[in-house]
Amino acid sequence: MDVHALILEVDAADEDTVVGLFASECLGAEVAPGADGRTTVRIYVPAAPDREATCRALAAAGIEPGRSRIDVERVIEEPWVERYQRGLVPFACGRGFWIDPTGAADGEPPAGRVRLRLEPGRAFGTGEHASTRLCVAALEDFVRPGERWLDLGCGTGILALVACHRGAVVDAVDHDREAVRVAREVVALNGLSDRIAVRLASVTARAAERPWDGVVANLDERTLVRLARPIHAGIAPGGTFIGAGFLDTDVPAIESALSEAGLAPRKVRRDAGWVALIATRPV
């Protein structure tokens, strides 16, 4: 296989969006935080990417190509995938979870922690990002047994797994077909297909059925602002919204959008410069 690395230097807030843009062809990805809120993302793809097409994809996602360094490198033929996977190790997340991105499921997780198995070799969405940690901790605090929750923009499905283990029945939706495929495999791998429904859908389409007790969305600031009203419509009175995937400087815009939509911001939590915002829909 003629593997290439697409190397992008972008704003830290855009790293998840960038990886998602190339999810359908991505063989693996590595993220390296840099200075001044910038991040270098290496995305491994099976053929040399076209620079102009990459610029168009970035622009369509609202990322200014002129602010993004774009390089392409040919990867020397060697067992780089195996080397990368050897670097993946299980780790603790939140108070009660043990995320295993290796697929091996060898040994027992530490006492009191539940193992969440991910698809082997999936290099992004492993739960190590600060925004994911913030969402996991918030779900541990706010999900109650018997509730119905939505994981909006589910990615690999980690947050859906957490909500389910906290006792909820979960709808997980994403607009990306590859994310839906991966999330379904992860849900099946964890034996939770009977309690987590993964669909290619939007929050607007799913909210029309009946409201959720809670919605968790690990998305970027622009998307959360755009979806504030549909999210409000999808949450039952007294229900909870957990939003993350943005930086501290984005909090005022998101709080304003949520308030205008009818949600009441309650708490802000921070981790390594990233933020989670918890809001409720008044009764």
Helices and strands as residue ranges (DSSP letters): E 4-11, G 12-14, H 15-21, E 28-33, E 38-45, H 51-60, G 65-67, E 69-74, H 80-86, E 91-93, E 97-100, E 114-117, H 130-142, E 148-152, H 158-165, E 169-174, H 177-189, E 196-200, H 203-207, E 212-218, H 221-226, H 228-234, E 235-247, G 248-250, H 251-261, E 264-271, E 274-280
